[in-house]
Amino acid sequence: MDLKRHQSLIQQIYFKKDSKRGLPKTFNWLIEEIGELARAVRKSDKKRIAEEFADSLAWLLSVGSILGIDAEQAMKKYAHGCPKCHKKPCRCKEAANKKIRR
């Protein structure tokens, strides 16, 4: 299934509830799921990581739907490689002791 179909599926399942809840609260649910994913990664729990990854992606797609963002269109930003250096893999130099930014 492609990203567009995943977003459509999540929209069919949750859009009514999520849009009624509103963007701020739905976004908070996304952040909570990201936290659960982080905990699973720290514990190296592969099964849980996959589950929390799926939950995080579903909430992100739902937030995108509330905002009217087509996830597949948005990802075209990366269609030709890194948006900065345009390489695959990215060859941008990272500053020492700085957070990795995309």
HELIX and SHEET records of a PDB file:
HELIX    1   1 LEU A    3  ARG A   21  1                                  19    
HELIX    2   2 LEU A   23  ARG A   42  1                                  20    
HELIX    3   3 LYS A   46  LEU A   67  1                                  22    
HELIX    4   4 ALA A   71  ALA A   74  1                                   4    
HELIX    5   5 MET A   75  TYR A   78  5                                   4    
END                                                                             
